[in-house]
Amino acid sequence: MRFLATAFLLMASVSVNVLAQAAPFTGQDFSGVYQCTGDDAHEGKYTGTVTMQLKPEHSRDKYASYDFKLEVPGYGTYLGHAAANGNHVAMHFALKDQSTRDYGTGIATIKKNKQGKWSFHKFYFEPEFKGGNTGVEDCVKQ
């Protein structure tokens, strides 16, 4: 039994050491400003601007971490973060005015459009905004 406990502690120590020495970020950096058009199930069509900024200290291998901001005229600024695995990106956002409970999570795939610019199509879910809400956004990097 003592052998198993020692072996487990040794394996845990090696695992922590491997994680601490994770490979540097090798993925694509999608940082930039994107112009967006969206269609919200409750609010209808809208335009906005997304800004994503890579956080290199929290990115490694093909995994990227970002600060995320969505500005929608007439609605406000949504702050959040994004996590990418290659070109698949999950995004969390929340309106600064939290009394509306206007926050959610989106998922997108980023790829180059016909003009060679990074673009993404995002589906989002807002669990508490007006009883629950969904929408889509199409964004192109400027």
N, C-alpha and C positions, 0 to 999 in steps of 0.2 A: 504494500500500500504506500509506503514511504517513497519507493521508487517511482510510482505513478505520479505522486504529488510533485516530486522533483522534476520529472520529465515534463509535466504540465507547466510548471513555472518557467522552465527553460524555453519551451515552445512559446509561451506568452511573451517572454523577454525578447526572443528573436522576432516575433510578429510586430511588437511595438517598435523595435529598432528598424525593421524594414519600412514600416509606415513613416517613420521619422526621416528616412532617406528617400522619400518618393522622388520619382523622376521629375525633371523640370517640365514646364508647360510646352507641349509640342503641337497643340491644336491651332486652329485658325482663330485669329482675334477678330470678333465681330463688332468691336467698339465703333461708335459713331452716332450720327444723327440720322434718323429715318423719318420720312414723311409717310403718314398713314391715312387710310380711309377705313372706316369701320361701319358695322351694322349691329346695333344693340337691340336685343329682343324687346326691351322696355322703352328705350330712348330713341330708337331709329338710327338713321345714318348720321355719321359724324366724321370729322377730320381731327388729326392730332399729330403730335411729334413725339417720337420715342428717342431717348438718349440712353445708350448703353456704354458703360466704361468697365473694361477688364480690371479685375483685381488680381494681379499676378501673384501676390503672396498667398492667395487662396486657390490657385489654379495649378494643375499638374497633369502630366501625360496628355491625354486628349480631353480632359475635363477642365472647363472654364467657369469661373465665378465672375459675376458682373453686378455693379450698381445699375439700377434700372429706374428710369423716370419717363412717365407718359404725361404730356401736357395736352389737354383738350379744351379749346376755347369754349367758354360758356359753362364748363363743368368744373375745371380746376386742374390741379397737379396731383398725379398719382405717383407715389414713391414706392420703391420696392427693390427686388433683387432677381437675378436670373442665374440658372445653373445649366451648363451645356455639356453634352456628351457628344463630341463631334459636332454635327450640324443640327442636332435635336436639342431644343432649348425649352426649359420650363421657366415661367416668369410669374412672380408674385407681385401684386401691386395693391396699393391702398390709397384712397383719396385722403388728402391731408385733413379735411374736415371729416372726422370719424363719426359724427352724429348720423350720417346717412347710411352707415354700414356698407359703403360702396368700396368693396375690396374683393379680390379674387385671385385666381390662378389661371394662367394660360399655358398652352403648349404650341410650339411652332417648329417648323423645319426651315432652316435658312439655306438658301441656294442662290446662285447667280441667275439673274433674269436674262432675257434676250439681249439687253444692252450691256451686259457684263457687270451689273451692279448687284450687290448683296440685297436680297429681298426675303421676306418671310410672310407666310400666311399663319395667323394665330387663331386658335379657338380658345375662348375663355369661359370660366364658370365663376359666378359670384353667388355664394350660398345664402347670403342674408340680404342682399340688395333687393328691396321691393318683393320679398317673398321668394327670392331665387331668380337668377338671371343668367343668360348666356349671350354670346356674341362672337363675331369674327372680325379680324383686322387684316388688312393687306398693307405692308410697309416696304418702302424702298429706301436704301441708304443714299444719302445726298452726297 
